[in-house]
Every structure is written in structure tokens, then in C-alpha cells.
Amino acid sequence: MRAVVQRVSSASVCVEGERVGSIDQGLLVLLGVSGKDTAADAEWLVEKIVNLRVFEDEERKLNRSLLDVGGKLLVVSQFTLYGNCRKGRRPSFVEAAPPEVADALYNVFVTKAKERNIPVQTGVFQAHMMVELVNDGPVTLIIDTPEGA
């Protein structure tokens, strides 16, 4: 799995002009699923993200996690994170999981985050979405699950 994680002061996602998810302080997670990913990868990634120390403490050091600050998650599926642009001018998406696999693992990720008592909002899987965010910092990280997580 691959996640682009952005610390936000606010973020929202709309589908066909309707807001389907929004958060204030927290993390926007753009989530891509590869054909090699498993539920164990989703669980590993949730633990990594909710415990990342990307929020500032009193000394303005990045020492607090999403759990520490009571932040929220906005999770948006994004298969294009597995777009390979090394050859030609059109990305290849052969590494991305088929939709039925990706949807199932996306839902495992969301469920595991909710089990941590984190407020979670989502986009709509396979929909054309408009994402707005106020990146706080800016803080943006890219996280890939290890092989066999």
C-alpha cells in the first residue's frame, strides 16, 4: 500500500458537488492499493499513520501523533498513486490492485482506523472526487508498506 499523508487544519472531499467527508485538524490520507497488498498491509499502515509524530508539542517539535492530539482522518482512495511514469507519456497502472481487491483493502484500512477510536471520514471509492485541503506546515509524507508487512 502507498499513502500520501498530509497534516491538515481542514480537508474535505466532494462527489458531484456534494460534500461526502470533511475534517478539521488531522490527517488527509490519499490511499493507493497494489496488487500485492494484503489485510496485514492495511493494518500495518493504519498503525504507522496514527502513531506518526507529525504534530507539534509545546516546543514546536514534531512529537505528537494523531492519537495524542485527538485528530481526525480523511481517507481518500487514489489508485493513481501506483501510476508508473518511467516509460512513455501515459502512466501505466498495472501495479494497482483490481477495483474489487482495492475496495476491500481500503475498507480494512478504514475499519482498523475506526477501531482505534479515531473519527474517520472518507471519499467514495471509484468516484470522481474533488479534494480540498489546508496543508498545515506544510507537512506531507509518502509511506509505502514494507514487503510482507
WONORCOR-V378559 format. One record per backbone hydrogen bond with DSSP energy under -0.5 kcal/mol. NH is the residue of the N-H (numbers start at 0). CO is the residue of the C=O. Records with the same first field share a line. If there is no record, write none. Layout:
NH: CO + CO
//
This chain:
1: 31
2: 142
3: 29
4: 2 + 140
5: 3 + 27
6: 138
7: 25
8: 133
9: 133
10: 22
11: 131
12: 20
13: 129
14: 17
15: 127
17: 14
19: 12
20: 12
22: 10
25: 7
26: 71
27: 5
28: 26 + 73
29: 3 + 27
30: 28 + 75
31: 1 + 29
34: 94
36: 33
41: 37
42: 38
43: 39
44: 40
45: 41
46: 42
47: 43
48: 44
49: 45
50: 46
51: 47 + 48
53: 51 + 63
54: 63
56: 60
59: 56
62: 54 + 60
63: 54
66: 49
68: 64
69: 65
70: 65
71: 24
72: 118
73: 26
74: 120
75: 28 + 73
77: 30
80: 77
81: 78
82: 79
83: 91
84: 82
90: 88
91: 83
94: 81
95: 92
96: 32
100: 97
101: 97
102: 98
103: 99
104: 100
105: 101
106: 102
107: 103
108: 104
109: 105
110: 106
111: 107
112: 108
113: 109
114: 110
115: 111 + 112
116: 113
117: 112
120: 72
122: 74
124: 122
126: 123
128: 126
129: 13
130: 128
131: 11
133: 9
134: 132
135: 6
136: 134
140: 4
142: 2
144: 0
148: 145
//
